[in-house]
Amino acid sequence: MTSVVVNETTNVVTVTTPGPAGPSGAAATMVRGQASKMDAGSITISTAGTYVTTGLTGIFDTATANGMALGTADAFGLKNTSSGSKLLRFYGSIDATASNNQILGIKLAYNGVAINETECRAFTGSGGQEAKLVTSWMIEVGHEDEVSLFIANHSGATNISLKRARILASEVFA
């Protein structure tokens, strides 16, 4: 049976697995990070259906971070600052509107390139009701590489009003 011990003071996770199933007594520090934006922001949309960076700056949670920083190429992304490549599970969500009855979409992007498999679309209602967009994916992220949120308006070139957003990543042990 595998046992996991978490030392919250030192942020060290010790995983013990007997036999050939995995390392015995291996100690590791998990890479993790998260950023959010809980106030409104405007995202310029020039072309319907084209995914763009939010162009907004997230607030990085330094209290829970280890081996990650706020993105530099995209200030609403997360950068791997650990010593090497890591397999990370990313979660991203955006609550937004763009006038009435618009189809919005989000994708995760790796170093500025949208990942098609992460697309999620939602419909804004009448009266400016917000679309709730969520995506998640595991990505092998190299040292100093970044993952961020991209957004699109599939109904037209109406700008998007972001209400809330977050992106987080946590290491997955293979």
N, C-alpha and C positions, 0 to 999 in steps of 0.2 A: 504494500500500500504506500502511496506517495504521501509525504507530509510536507506542508508549507509553513514556514515560520516567518513572520513579518516583524522586523524591528523598526517601529515608527520613529524612533529617535535618530537612527543612522540611515534610514531609508534602504535597508538591506533586506532582500528576500532570500531565504535559504530553502532550497528545494531538495528533499531527500527521497530518492527512489531506489529501492533495493534491486539488485540483479541487473539484467541486460536492458531493462526498460529505459534507463537513463542514468545520469551521473549521480553518485551518492555523495551527499553533503556539499553539493555545488552551491557556491554563494554568488549572487548576481544582484546588480542594481538595475532596476528596470528603467528604461527610457520612457519618459512621458511628458506631456505638455498640453496646455489648453489656453485658448484665447476666446474672448467674447466681445460683443458690442451690444449694449443694452439700451442705446439711444438711437434715434432716427438718423438715417443717412440717405443721400440720394445717389443713385447709380445711373450714369448716362448710357442710354441704349441708342445706337445709331442704326442698327439693322436688325430686323426681326429674325429670331432663331439663331443669332450669333452669340456664343458664350464669351463673356468678358469677365475680367477681374472686377471685384466690387469697387476697387479704388479707395476703400476705406481702411482705417487702422483699427485693429483689434486691441483689446486690453489683455496683455499676457499675464497669466497667473503664476508669478514667481514662487509662491509658497508651495505649490505642488510639483513644480517642474524639476526634471532631472535629465540632462543631456539634450535639451531642446531650448530654442529661443523663438521669439517672434520673427517671422520672415523678414528678410531685407529686400528681396526682389518684389515681394507682395506682402504688404504690412498687415494683411489679414490671412496670414498663413503661418505654418510652423516649420522651423528649420531644425534639422538634425545636427546638433553640435557635439554629439558623442564621438568616440574615437573611431567608429567605423560604420558600415552598413548595418541597418536594423530592419527587421520585419515588424511593421507597426500597423495596428488597426486604427483607422481614422473614422471619425464620426463628425458629420457636419450638418448644421441645420440653419435655415433662414426663414423668418416670418416676414413677408413683404406683400406689397400691393402695387398695382400699376394701373390705376383707373378701374373701370368696371369690366368684369368678364374677360380677363386676360389669362392666358396660359403661361405660367412662369416655369422655369427649370433651373436646377442646380447640378453641378458636377464638381467632383474633386479634380484638381489639376496638379501634375507633378512637374516642377520646374517650368511652370507657365504653359504646359500642354495639357489640355482637358483630357480626362480619362472617360471615354464614352460609356464604359460599363457601369459607371457610378451615377448615371443620369436619373433624376427624379423630377417629375412634373406635377404641378398642382394648379388649380383653377381659382382665380380671385372671383369673388361673388359681386353682386351689385352693391352699391353703397360703399364701395371701398373695402370690402371684407378681405382680410389677409389670407394669402395662401401659406400653408405650412409645408415647407420643403425639407426633406431629410434624406441623407445619403450616408453610406458606410462601406468601407472597403479595406482590405489588407494590402499594404504596399511595402515593397523592399525599398528603403530610403537610404541613399548613400550619405556619407559625411558631407555636411554643408548643403545638402539638397533640401528643397522645400516642397510642401504640399499646401495648397490653398483652395479656397472656394471660388468657383466661377458661377455666373448667373446669366440667364437669358430671358427675354420676353419673346415667346413664340407667336404671339398674336399681332405684334406690331412694333413700332419704334418708340413706344411710350416709355419714358424713364421709369425706373423702379424705385419705390420708396421702401427702404429696408427699415424694419421696426426693431428686430432682434436677430442676433446671429451668434453662432458658436462653432468652434472647431476644436476637436481634441484628438489626441493620439496616445496610445499606450502600446508598449512593446508586447509582442507575441513570441513566446519561446517555442521554437520549432522542435 
